[in-house]
Amino acid sequence: MAARQNSGPSFVTVAAAAAGACTLASTVGFAVGRGAIQQQSTTTSVGLRGAVRQGPVESNDAISTVLGLVGASTLAAAAMQAVSRRQRTAVKAALTPFERTAGPDCVEIIERRESNGFALGMVGSNYAGWDRYEFDPLCLSERWPEHLPWYREAELKHGRVAMLAYVGLIVPDMVRIPVEPLDNPALDFVNAHKMLIGPGLGEGPMWNLLLVSGILESIRFKQLGLAFEKLTIENAGDLGIKLFAPTTPEGWEQMRIKELKNGRLAMLAVSGALTQGVVWNAHHFPFS
Protein backbone atom coordinates (compact mmCIF):
# COMPACT_ATOMS: atom_id res chain seq x y z
CA MET A 1 0.00 0.00 0.00
CA ALA A 2 1.15 3.52 -0.73
CA ALA A 3 0.46 4.67 2.79
CA ARG A 4 2.78 2.06 4.23
CA GLN A 5 5.45 2.38 1.56
CA ASN A 6 5.99 6.07 2.17
CA SER A 7 5.65 6.00 5.94
CA GLY A 8 9.38 5.63 6.74
CA PRO A 9 12.34 3.26 6.56
CA SER A 10 11.59 -0.37 5.91
CA PHE A 11 11.97 -3.22 8.38
CA VAL A 12 15.07 -4.51 6.52
CA THR A 13 16.75 -1.10 6.83
CA VAL A 14 16.08 -0.94 10.56
CA ALA A 15 17.33 -4.50 11.07
CA ALA A 16 20.55 -3.78 9.18
CA ALA A 17 21.15 -0.61 11.19
CA ALA A 18 20.54 -2.45 14.44
CA ALA A 19 22.98 -5.22 13.47
CA GLY A 20 25.64 -2.68 12.57
CA ALA A 21 25.12 -0.87 15.86
CA CYS A 22 25.46 -4.12 17.80
CA THR A 23 28.73 -5.02 16.00
CA LEU A 24 30.22 -1.55 16.49
CA ALA A 25 29.26 -1.40 20.17
CA SER A 26 30.62 -4.88 20.82
CA THR A 27 33.99 -4.05 19.15
CA VAL A 28 34.38 -0.77 21.00
CA GLY A 29 33.41 -2.35 24.30
CA PHE A 30 35.92 -5.16 23.81
CA ALA A 31 38.78 -2.77 22.86
CA VAL A 32 38.08 -0.34 25.65
CA GLY A 33 37.71 -3.18 28.13
CA ARG A 34 41.19 -4.39 27.22
CA GLY A 35 42.75 -0.99 27.82
CA ALA A 36 41.19 1.94 29.56
CA ILE A 37 38.36 0.12 31.26
CA GLN A 38 40.70 -2.43 32.75
CA GLN A 39 41.11 -0.97 36.21
CA GLN A 40 43.31 -1.77 39.16
CA SER A 41 41.30 -2.11 42.27
CA THR A 42 42.28 -3.34 45.66
CA THR A 43 40.57 -5.73 47.92
CA THR A 44 41.10 -6.07 51.59
CA SER A 45 40.73 -9.33 53.44
CA VAL A 46 41.50 -10.45 56.95
CA GLY A 47 43.89 -13.42 57.14
CA LEU A 48 44.88 -15.68 59.94
CA ARG A 49 45.93 -14.02 63.21
CA GLY A 50 44.45 -10.69 62.06
CA ALA A 51 46.90 -10.17 59.17
CA VAL A 52 45.60 -7.85 56.48
CA ARG A 53 46.24 -8.70 52.85
CA GLN A 54 45.69 -6.39 49.88
CA GLY A 55 45.89 -7.34 46.21
CA PRO A 56 44.91 -6.04 42.77
CA VAL A 57 41.68 -7.24 41.09
CA GLU A 58 41.24 -6.79 37.31
CA SER A 59 37.78 -5.99 35.84
CA ASN A 60 36.30 -8.56 33.51
CA ASP A 61 36.37 -7.77 29.76
CA ALA A 62 32.97 -9.49 29.25
CA ILE A 63 31.19 -6.82 31.29
CA SER A 64 32.05 -4.13 28.75
CA THR A 65 30.88 -6.33 25.89
CA VAL A 66 27.52 -7.04 27.59
CA LEU A 67 26.97 -3.33 28.26
CA GLY A 68 27.61 -2.55 24.61
CA LEU A 69 25.17 -5.20 23.44
CA VAL A 70 22.48 -3.94 25.81
CA GLY A 71 22.89 -0.39 24.57
CA ALA A 72 22.75 -1.43 20.92
CA SER A 73 19.66 -3.58 21.52
CA THR A 74 17.89 -0.69 23.20
CA LEU A 75 18.70 1.59 20.26
CA ALA A 76 17.41 -0.98 17.75
CA ALA A 77 14.17 -1.51 19.68
CA ALA A 78 13.54 2.24 19.83
CA ALA A 79 14.11 2.58 16.08
CA MET A 80 11.72 -0.28 15.27
CA GLN A 81 9.08 1.21 17.56
CA ALA A 82 9.38 4.57 15.78
CA VAL A 83 8.95 2.93 12.36
CA SER A 84 5.93 0.94 13.56
CA ARG A 85 4.34 4.09 14.97
CA ARG A 86 4.83 5.92 11.66
CA GLN A 87 3.25 3.04 9.76
CA ARG A 88 0.20 2.97 12.02
CA THR A 89 -0.21 6.73 11.75
CA ALA A 90 0.00 6.65 7.93
CA VAL A 91 -2.55 3.84 7.71
CA LYS A 92 -5.01 5.50 10.07
CA ALA A 93 -4.82 8.71 8.06
CA ALA A 94 -6.56 6.87 5.18
CA LEU A 95 -9.45 5.62 7.38
CA THR A 96 -12.71 7.20 8.47
CA PRO A 97 -13.08 8.38 12.08
CA PHE A 98 -15.05 5.22 12.91
CA GLU A 99 -12.42 2.97 11.33
CA ARG A 100 -9.65 4.62 13.34
CA THR A 101 -11.13 3.09 16.48
CA ALA A 102 -10.84 -0.40 15.03
CA GLY A 103 -7.46 -1.12 16.59
CA PRO A 104 -4.83 -3.44 15.06
CA ASP A 105 -7.08 -4.69 12.25
CA CYS A 106 -7.13 -1.37 10.35
CA VAL A 107 -4.55 -2.59 7.82
CA GLU A 108 -6.47 -5.83 7.27
CA ILE A 109 -9.69 -3.88 6.67
CA ILE A 110 -8.12 -1.79 3.92
CA GLU A 111 -6.47 -4.77 2.23
CA ARG A 112 -9.70 -6.77 2.25
CA ARG A 113 -11.64 -3.84 0.80
CA GLU A 114 -9.14 -3.40 -2.04
CA SER A 115 -9.07 -7.11 -2.93
CA ASN A 116 -12.78 -8.01 -2.61
CA GLY A 117 -14.49 -4.71 -3.40
CA PHE A 118 -16.94 -2.88 -1.19
CA ALA A 119 -19.29 -5.27 0.65
CA LEU A 120 -18.15 -8.16 -1.58
CA GLY A 121 -19.68 -6.44 -4.60
CA MET A 122 -23.19 -6.38 -3.15
CA VAL A 123 -25.83 -4.48 -5.15
CA GLY A 124 -26.71 -1.05 -3.81
CA SER A 125 -23.71 1.25 -4.33
CA ASN A 126 -24.39 2.38 -7.91
CA TYR A 127 -26.89 4.91 -9.26
CA ALA A 128 -26.58 7.17 -6.23
CA GLY A 129 -26.56 10.37 -8.28
CA TRP A 130 -22.83 11.01 -7.78
CA ASP A 131 -20.63 8.08 -8.73
CA ARG A 132 -20.69 5.17 -6.22
CA TYR A 133 -22.11 5.48 -2.73
CA GLU A 134 -20.27 3.24 -0.26
CA PHE A 135 -21.55 3.75 3.28
CA ASP A 136 -20.29 1.42 6.00
CA PRO A 137 -18.76 3.59 8.75
CA LEU A 138 -18.55 0.72 11.26
CA CYS A 139 -16.87 -1.61 8.75
CA LEU A 140 -19.41 -4.38 9.37
CA SER A 141 -18.99 -5.75 5.85
CA GLU A 142 -15.20 -6.06 6.28
CA ARG A 143 -15.29 -7.46 9.81
CA TRP A 144 -17.98 -10.10 9.27
CA PRO A 145 -18.32 -10.73 5.51
CA GLU A 146 -19.83 -14.15 6.19
CA HIS A 147 -22.93 -12.40 7.60
CA LEU A 148 -23.54 -10.15 4.57
CA PRO A 149 -26.11 -12.48 2.91
CA TRP A 150 -28.09 -12.59 6.17
CA TYR A 151 -27.94 -8.78 6.49
CA ARG A 152 -29.28 -8.32 2.97
CA GLU A 153 -32.01 -10.95 3.43
CA ALA A 154 -33.17 -9.25 6.63
CA GLU A 155 -32.99 -5.75 5.13
CA LEU A 156 -35.10 -6.67 2.12
CA LYS A 157 -37.67 -8.52 4.22
CA HIS A 158 -38.08 -5.65 6.67
CA GLY A 159 -38.23 -3.15 3.82
CA ARG A 160 -41.00 -5.06 2.05
CA VAL A 161 -43.02 -5.40 5.25
CA ALA A 162 -42.58 -1.68 5.95
CA MET A 163 -43.81 -0.72 2.46
CA LEU A 164 -46.94 -2.83 2.95
CA ALA A 165 -47.37 -1.44 6.46
CA TYR A 166 -47.36 2.17 5.30
CA VAL A 167 -49.99 1.36 2.69
CA GLY A 168 -51.99 -0.24 5.51
CA LEU A 169 -51.71 2.94 7.56
CA ILE A 170 -53.21 5.16 4.84
CA VAL A 171 -55.69 3.08 2.81
CA PRO A 172 -58.07 2.18 5.71
CA ASP A 173 -58.77 5.89 6.19
CA MET A 174 -60.10 5.98 2.63
CA VAL A 175 -61.50 2.50 1.95
CA ARG A 176 -62.71 -0.19 4.37
CA ILE A 177 -63.44 -3.82 3.57
CA PRO A 178 -67.14 -4.34 4.36
CA VAL A 179 -66.52 -7.15 6.80
CA GLU A 180 -66.97 -7.03 10.56
CA PRO A 181 -64.86 -5.90 12.43
CA LEU A 182 -62.78 -4.37 9.58
CA ASP A 183 -65.47 -1.79 8.83
CA ASN A 184 -65.57 -0.57 12.44
CA PRO A 185 -64.82 3.21 12.38
CA ALA A 186 -63.11 2.95 15.78
CA LEU A 187 -60.47 0.63 14.36
CA ASP A 188 -57.01 2.23 14.03
CA PHE A 189 -53.36 1.13 14.16
CA VAL A 190 -53.20 1.40 17.96
CA ASN A 191 -56.09 -0.93 18.81
CA ALA A 192 -56.02 -3.06 15.63
CA HIS A 193 -54.28 -6.05 17.19
CA LYS A 194 -56.63 -6.17 20.16
CA MET A 195 -59.76 -5.81 18.02
CA LEU A 196 -58.75 -8.22 15.23
CA ILE A 197 -57.76 -11.25 17.29
CA GLY A 198 -59.75 -13.45 19.63
CA PRO A 199 -61.48 -13.80 21.92
CA GLY A 200 -60.88 -17.50 21.32
CA LEU A 201 -57.96 -19.38 19.82
CA GLY A 202 -58.00 -19.13 16.03
CA GLU A 203 -60.67 -16.43 15.99
CA GLY A 204 -60.24 -13.07 14.27
CA PRO A 205 -58.66 -11.88 10.99
CA MET A 206 -55.18 -11.73 12.51
CA TRP A 207 -54.98 -15.52 12.38
CA ASN A 208 -55.39 -15.36 8.60
CA LEU A 209 -52.40 -13.03 8.45
CA LEU A 210 -50.39 -15.46 10.57
CA LEU A 211 -51.32 -18.29 8.19
CA VAL A 212 -50.18 -16.35 5.10
CA SER A 213 -46.92 -15.34 6.77
CA GLY A 214 -46.25 -18.93 7.79
CA ILE A 215 -46.76 -20.17 4.22
CA LEU A 216 -44.34 -17.56 2.84
CA GLU A 217 -41.70 -18.39 5.44
CA SER A 218 -42.08 -22.12 4.78
CA ILE A 219 -41.41 -21.52 1.07
CA ARG A 220 -38.32 -19.55 1.98
CA PHE A 221 -37.07 -22.31 4.28
CA LYS A 222 -37.53 -24.79 1.44
CA GLN A 223 -35.44 -22.57 -0.84
CA LEU A 224 -32.59 -21.83 1.60
CA GLY A 225 -32.70 -24.67 4.14
CA LEU A 226 -33.71 -24.57 7.79
CA ALA A 227 -30.30 -23.16 8.77
CA PHE A 228 -30.15 -20.86 5.69
CA GLU A 229 -27.13 -22.84 4.53
CA LYS A 230 -27.97 -22.09 0.88
CA LEU A 231 -28.17 -18.33 1.41
CA THR A 232 -25.67 -16.33 -0.66
CA ILE A 233 -25.09 -12.76 -1.77
CA GLU A 234 -26.76 -13.55 -5.11
CA ASN A 235 -30.00 -15.11 -3.82
CA ALA A 236 -30.48 -12.99 -0.67
CA GLY A 237 -34.03 -11.65 -0.79
CA ASP A 238 -34.78 -13.33 -4.13
CA LEU A 239 -38.16 -15.05 -3.85
CA GLY A 240 -38.06 -16.23 -7.45
CA ILE A 241 -40.85 -13.89 -8.58
CA LYS A 242 -39.93 -12.54 -12.03
CA LEU A 243 -43.13 -10.60 -12.73
CA PHE A 244 -42.32 -7.38 -14.66
CA ALA A 245 -38.62 -8.18 -14.31
CA PRO A 246 -36.25 -6.18 -16.59
CA THR A 247 -34.56 -8.01 -19.44
CA THR A 248 -31.11 -6.39 -19.19
CA PRO A 249 -28.51 -6.67 -16.39
CA GLU A 250 -28.43 -2.89 -15.97
CA GLY A 251 -32.21 -2.71 -15.68
CA TRP A 252 -32.25 -5.60 -13.21
CA GLU A 253 -29.65 -3.86 -11.02
CA GLN A 254 -31.61 -0.60 -11.12
CA MET A 255 -34.79 -2.41 -10.10
CA ARG A 256 -33.04 -4.05 -7.14
CA ILE A 257 -31.60 -0.71 -6.03
CA LYS A 258 -35.05 0.92 -6.27
CA GLU A 259 -36.49 -1.78 -4.02
CA LEU A 260 -33.67 -1.24 -1.51
CA LYS A 261 -34.13 2.53 -1.39
CA ASN A 262 -37.92 2.38 -1.18
CA GLY A 263 -37.71 -0.25 1.55
CA ARG A 264 -35.28 1.83 3.60
CA LEU A 265 -37.47 4.92 3.20
CA ALA A 266 -40.57 2.93 4.19
CA MET A 267 -38.90 1.66 7.38
CA LEU A 268 -38.14 5.23 8.42
CA ALA A 269 -41.60 6.44 7.37
CA VAL A 270 -43.49 3.75 9.29
CA SER A 271 -41.42 4.35 12.42
CA GLY A 272 -42.06 8.09 12.19
CA ALA A 273 -45.78 7.70 11.55
CA LEU A 274 -46.35 5.28 14.42
CA THR A 275 -44.28 7.31 16.87
CA GLN A 276 -45.84 10.62 15.90
CA GLY A 277 -49.35 9.18 15.94
CA VAL A 278 -48.96 7.84 19.49
CA VAL A 279 -47.18 10.91 20.87
CA TRP A 280 -49.71 13.39 19.43
CA ASN A 281 -52.70 11.03 19.84
CA ALA A 282 -53.38 11.26 16.10
CA HIS A 283 -54.22 7.73 14.98
CA HIS A 284 -55.14 8.57 11.39
CA PHE A 285 -53.37 10.04 8.38
CA PRO A 286 -51.50 12.46 8.36
CA PHE A 287 -50.78 11.52 12.00
CA SER A 288 -50.46 15.09 13.26
C-alpha positions in Angstrom: 0.0 0.0 0.0 1.2 3.5 -0.7 0.5 4.7 2.8 2.8 2.1 4.2 5.5 2.4 1.6 6.0 6.1 2.2 5.7 6.0 5.9 9.4 5.6 6.7 12.3 3.3 6.6 11.6 -0.4 5.9 12.0 -3.2 8.4 15.1 -4.5 6.5 16.8 -1.1 6.8 16.1 -0.9 10.6 17.3 -4.5 11.1 20.6 -3.8 9.2 21.2 -0.6 11.2 20.5 -2.5 14.4 23.0 -5.2 13.5 25.6 -2.7 12.6 25.1 -0.9 15.9 25.5 -4.1 17.8 28.7 -5.0 16.0 30.2 -1.5 16.5 29.3 -1.4 20.2 30.6 -4.9 20.8 34.0 -4.1 19.1 34.4 -0.8 21.0 33.4 -2.4 24.3 35.9 -5.2 23.8 38.8 -2.8 22.9 38.1 -0.3 25.7 37.7 -3.2 28.1 41.2 -4.4 27.2 42.7 -1.0 27.8 41.2 1.9 29.6 38.4 0.1 31.3 40.7 -2.4 32.7 41.1 -1.0 36.2 43.3 -1.8 39.2 41.3 -2.1 42.3 42.3 -3.3 45.7 40.6 -5.7 47.9 41.1 -6.1 51.6 40.7 -9.3 53.4 41.5 -10.4 56.9 43.9 -13.4 57.1 44.9 -15.7 59.9 45.9 -14.0 63.2 44.4 -10.7 62.1 46.9 -10.2 59.2 45.6 -7.9 56.5 46.2 -8.7 52.8 45.7 -6.4 49.9 45.9 -7.3 46.2 44.9 -6.0 42.8 41.7 -7.2 41.1 41.2 -6.8 37.3 37.8 -6.0 35.8 36.3 -8.6 33.5 36.4 -7.8 29.8 33.0 -9.5 29.2 31.2 -6.8 31.3 32.0 -4.1 28.8 30.9 -6.3 25.9 27.5 -7.0 27.6 27.0 -3.3 28.3 27.6 -2.6 24.6 25.2 -5.2 23.4 22.5 -3.9 25.8 22.9 -0.4 24.6 22.8 -1.4 20.9 19.7 -3.6 21.5 17.9 -0.7 23.2 18.7 1.6 20.3 17.4 -1.0 17.7 14.2 -1.5 19.7 13.5 2.2 19.8 14.1 2.6 16.1 11.7 -0.3 15.3 9.1 1.2 17.6 9.4 4.6 15.8 8.9 2.9 12.4 5.9 0.9 13.6 4.3 4.1 15.0 4.8 5.9 11.7 3.2 3.0 9.8 0.2 3.0 12.0 -0.2 6.7 11.7 0.0 6.6 7.9 -2.6 3.8 7.7 -5.0 5.5 10.1 -4.8 8.7 8.1 -6.6 6.9 5.2 -9.4 5.6 7.4 -12.7 7.2 8.5 -13.1 8.4 12.1 -15.1 5.2 12.9 -12.4 3.0 11.3 -9.6 4.6 13.3 -11.1 3.1 16.5 -10.8 -0.4 15.0 -7.5 -1.1 16.6 -4.8 -3.4 15.1 -7.1 -4.7 12.3 -7.1 -1.4 10.4 -4.6 -2.6 7.8 -6.5 -5.8 7.3 -9.7 -3.9 6.7 -8.1 -1.8 3.9 -6.5 -4.8 2.2 -9.7 -6.8 2.3 -11.6 -3.8 0.8 -9.1 -3.4 -2.0 -9.1 -7.1 -2.9 -12.8 -8.0 -2.6 -14.5 -4.7 -3.4 -16.9 -2.9 -1.2 -19.3 -5.3 0.6 -18.1 -8.2 -1.6 -19.7 -6.4 -4.6 -23.2 -6.4 -3.2 -25.8 -4.5 -5.2 -26.7 -1.0 -3.8 -23.7 1.2 -4.3 -24.4 2.4 -7.9 -26.9 4.9 -9.3 -26.6 7.2 -6.2 -26.6 10.4 -8.3 -22.8 11.0 -7.8 -20.6 8.1 -8.7 -20.7 5.2 -6.2 -22.1 5.5 -2.7 -20.3 3.2 -0.3 -21.6 3.7 3.3 -20.3 1.4 6.0 -18.8 3.6 8.8 -18.6 0.7 11.3 -16.9 -1.6 8.7 -19.4 -4.4 9.4 -19.0 -5.8 5.9 -15.2 -6.1 6.3 -15.3 -7.5 9.8 -18.0 -10.1 9.3 -18.3 -10.7 5.5 -19.8 -14.1 6.2 -22.9 -12.4 7.6 -23.5 -10.2 4.6 -26.1 -12.5 2.9 -28.1 -12.6 6.2 -27.9 -8.8 6.5 -29.3 -8.3 3.0 -32.0 -10.9 3.4 -33.2 -9.3 6.6 -33.0 -5.8 5.1 -35.1 -6.7 2.1 -37.7 -8.5 4.2 -38.1 -5.7 6.7 -38.2 -3.1 3.8 -41.0 -5.1 2.0 -43.0 -5.4 5.2 -42.6 -1.7 6.0 -43.8 -0.7 2.5 -46.9 -2.8 3.0 -47.4 -1.4 6.5 -47.4 2.2 5.3 -50.0 1.4 2.7 -52.0 -0.2 5.5 -51.7 2.9 7.6 -53.2 5.2 4.8 -55.7 3.1 2.8 -58.1 2.2 5.7 -58.8 5.9 6.2 -60.1 6.0 2.6 -61.5 2.5 1.9 -62.7 -0.2 4.4 -63.4 -3.8 3.6 -67.1 -4.3 4.4 -66.5 -7.2 6.8 -67.0 -7.0 10.6 -64.9 -5.9 12.4 -62.8 -4.4 9.6 -65.5 -1.8 8.8 -65.6 -0.6 12.4 -64.8 3.2 12.4 -63.1 2.9 15.8 -60.5 0.6 14.4 -57.0 2.2 14.0 -53.4 1.1 14.2 -53.2 1.4 18.0 -56.1 -0.9 18.8 -56.0 -3.1 15.6 -54.3 -6.1 17.2 -56.6 -6.2 20.2 -59.8 -5.8 18.0 -58.7 -8.2 15.2 -57.8 -11.2 17.3 -59.8 -13.4 19.6 -61.5 -13.8 21.9 -60.9 -17.5 21.3 -58.0 -19.4 19.8 -58.0 -19.1 16.0 -60.7 -16.4 16.0 -60.2 -13.1 14.3 -58.7 -11.9 11.0 -55.2 -11.7 12.5 -55.0 -15.5 12.4 -55.4 -15.4 8.6 -52.4 -13.0 8.4 -50.4 -15.5 10.6 -51.3 -18.3 8.2 -50.2 -16.4 5.1 -46.9 -15.3 6.8 -46.2 -18.9 7.8 -46.8 -20.2 4.2 -44.3 -17.6 2.8 -41.7 -18.4 5.4 -42.1 -22.1 4.8 -41.4 -21.5 1.1 -38.3 -19.6 2.0 -37.1 -22.3 4.3 -37.5 -24.8 1.4 -35.4 -22.6 -0.8 -32.6 -21.8 1.6 -32.7 -24.7 4.1 -33.7 -24.6 7.8 -30.3 -23.2 8.8 -30.2 -20.9 5.7 -27.1 -22.8 4.5 -28.0 -22.1 0.9 -28.2 -18.3 1.4 -25.7 -16.3 -0.7 -25.1 -12.8 -1.8 -26.8 -13.5 -5.1 -30.0 -15.1 -3.8 -30.5 -13.0 -0.7 -34.0 -11.6 -0.8 -34.8 -13.3 -4.1 -38.2 -15.0 -3.9 -38.1 -16.2 -7.4 -40.8 -13.9 -8.6 -39.9 -12.5 -12.0 -43.1 -10.6 -12.7 -42.3 -7.4 -14.7 -38.6 -8.2 -14.3 -36.3 -6.2 -16.6 -34.6 -8.0 -19.4 -31.1 -6.4 -19.2 -28.5 -6.7 -16.4 -28.4 -2.9 -16.0 -32.2 -2.7 -15.7 -32.2 -5.6 -13.2 -29.7 -3.9 -11.0 -31.6 -0.6 -11.1 -34.8 -2.4 -10.1 -33.0 -4.0 -7.1 -31.6 -0.7 -6.0 -35.0 0.9 -6.3 -36.5 -1.8 -4.0 -33.7 -1.2 -1.5 -34.1 2.5 -1.4 -37.9 2.4 -1.2 -37.7 -0.2 1.6 -35.3 1.8 3.6 -37.5 4.9 3.2 -40.6 2.9 4.2 -38.9 1.7 7.4 -38.1 5.2 8.4 -41.6 6.4 7.4 -43.5 3.7 9.3 -41.4 4.4 12.4 -42.1 8.1 12.2 -45.8 7.7 11.5 -46.4 5.3 14.4 -44.3 7.3 16.9 -45.8 10.6 15.9 -49.3 9.2 15.9 -49.0 7.8 19.5 -47.2 10.9 20.9 -49.7 13.4 19.4 -52.7 11.0 19.8 -53.4 11.3 16.1 -54.2 7.7 15.0 -55.1 8.6 11.4 -53.4 10.0 8.4 -51.5 12.5 8.4 -50.8 11.5 12.0 -50.5 15.1 13.3 
